[in-house]
């Protein structure tokens, strides 16, 4: 059994939403807002021009953007966010080459019990350094992260950087491959998902999602391979790694689980190249009620889909 969260309490991420370009602005495509109906209603009426608000800033700057304080910032929905108990957000642009397909935004709450990490790493002088991140109350782990660098191939960020493929790591507090294992164990971090964030230009970005026991970022993580060399000319995706808090390791034995193109959440993301964030009452694995699925592009080709469920 893998060391992941076994509770059914609050998750580290409260809201996930997708914004897509249409007629020169970003429009609301959908999202998972849990029971935050008022914030969902405000969001559904919003649009963002390039450079406007958090989604527009990620679009204009062509990089993931972390915003840890809404008050006095460029965030457009501050009043509604505070009413919903939301205090920080991360915007992840999804590019196919130079073309923006969407912006995925995740929003988090605050509090002494909120432990987890959403990190953005970028290459500087041949190593990855922490561009920014949101860590909840994991202050010491944040300090360690800001003073850590990763060459290609080292640790989770460096491994993702060197292979340009997503990576799932377990038992962060005791795993010898996780460079920050000691501080991760002290913070209660257990499971990590790392993925490349392809953007225009020469700079590389890696996004890492680190989940803790008490406030898990999600309760199930999956990595799907969508490369034609793996799935064949018919397309789709094959599940290559995953972990679930209620089921333990996911069954990856032959025949491997397959998502057909344009069928289900994974198949639709593999077909469209646009992320999905949604809540539904049926047909999600393990009985989970919400899912975020994010495509990884190599130019105009989709290579992988990563998904997390709550």
GIKA-V71998 format. One record per pair of residues at least 24 apart in sequence whose ideal C-beta (glycine too) atoms are under 6 Angstrom apart, sorted by the first residue. I is the first residue (numbers start at 1). GAP is how many residues later the second one is. D is the distance in whole Angstrom. If there is no record, write none. Layout:
BEGIN
I & GAP & D
I & GAP & D
END
This chain:
BEGIN
1 & 247 & 5
2 & 168 & 5
2 & 241 & 5
2 & 246 & 6
2 & 247 & 6
3 & 168 & 5
3 & 187 & 5
4 & 186 & 5
4 & 187 & 5
4 & 239 & 6
4 & 241 & 5
5 & 208 & 5
5 & 211 & 4
5 & 240 & 5
6 & 239 & 6
10 & 205 & 6
11 & 205 & 6
11 & 299 & 5
12 & 104 & 4
12 & 203 & 5
12 & 205 & 4
13 & 93 & 5
13 & 95 & 6
13 & 204 & 6
14 & 93 & 6
14 & 94 & 6
14 & 95 & 5
15 & 92 & 4
16 & 90 & 5
16 & 261 & 4
16 & 276 & 5
17 & 88 & 5
17 & 260 & 6
18 & 84 & 5
18 & 86 & 6
18 & 257 & 5
18 & 259 & 5
19 & 36 & 4
19 & 84 & 5
20 & 82 & 5
21 & 79 & 6
25 & 24 & 5
26 & 29 & 5
30 & 248 & 6
31 & 246 & 5
32 & 245 & 5
32 & 246 & 6
32 & 247 & 4
32 & 258 & 4
36 & 48 & 5
39 & 41 & 5
39 & 45 & 4
42 & 35 & 6
42 & 38 & 4
54 & 35 & 6
54 & 37 & 5
55 & 36 & 6
55 & 48 & 4
55 & 50 & 6
58 & 33 & 4
58 & 35 & 5
58 & 45 & 5
59 & 34 & 6
59 & 41 & 6
62 & 137 & 5
62 & 138 & 5
63 & 136 & 6
64 & 28 & 5
64 & 56 & 5
64 & 133 & 6
64 & 141 & 6
65 & 26 & 5
66 & 24 & 5
66 & 54 & 6
66 & 66 & 4
66 & 68 & 6
68 & 66 & 6
85 & 24 & 5
88 & 46 & 5
90 & 28 & 5
94 & 181 & 6
95 & 103 & 6
95 & 104 & 5
96 & 177 & 6
96 & 201 & 5
96 & 204 & 5
97 & 202 & 5
97 & 203 & 5
98 & 102 & 5
101 & 172 & 5
101 & 173 & 5
102 & 172 & 5
102 & 173 & 6
104 & 171 & 5
108 & 26 & 6
112 & 25 & 5
114 & 101 & 5
115 & 72 & 6
115 & 73 & 6
115 & 97 & 4
115 & 99 & 6
115 & 100 & 6
116 & 96 & 5
116 & 99 & 6
116 & 101 & 5
117 & 93 & 4
118 & 91 & 6
119 & 89 & 4
120 & 87 & 6
121 & 36 & 4
121 & 85 & 4
122 & 83 & 5
123 & 81 & 5
127 & 24 & 5
128 & 29 & 5
128 & 33 & 6
138 & 49 & 4
140 & 43 & 6
141 & 42 & 5
141 & 46 & 4
144 & 36 & 6
144 & 39 & 4
155 & 24 & 4
156 & 36 & 6
156 & 38 & 4
157 & 49 & 5
157 & 51 & 6
160 & 34 & 4
160 & 36 & 6
160 & 46 & 5
161 & 43 & 6
161 & 45 & 6
164 & 32 & 5
166 & 29 & 4
166 & 57 & 5
166 & 138 & 5
166 & 140 & 5
167 & 27 & 5
168 & 25 & 5
168 & 53 & 6
168 & 55 & 6
168 & 73 & 5
188 & 24 & 5
188 & 25 & 5
193 & 28 & 5
195 & 111 & 5
198 & 99 & 5
218 & 90 & 4
218 & 91 & 6
218 & 92 & 5
219 & 26 & 4
219 & 91 & 6
220 & 24 & 4
220 & 66 & 6
220 & 89 & 4
221 & 87 & 5
222 & 85 & 4
223 & 83 & 6
224 & 42 & 6
224 & 81 & 4
225 & 79 & 6
226 & 44 & 5
226 & 76 & 5
226 & 78 & 6
226 & 79 & 6
227 & 76 & 5
235 & 26 & 4
236 & 24 & 5
236 & 25 & 5
237 & 29 & 5
237 & 33 & 5
237 & 68 & 5
244 & 42 & 6
247 & 39 & 6
265 & 26 & 5
265 & 28 & 5
266 & 27 & 6
266 & 39 & 5
269 & 24 & 4
269 & 26 & 5
269 & 36 & 5
270 & 32 & 6
270 & 35 & 6
273 & 29 & 5
END
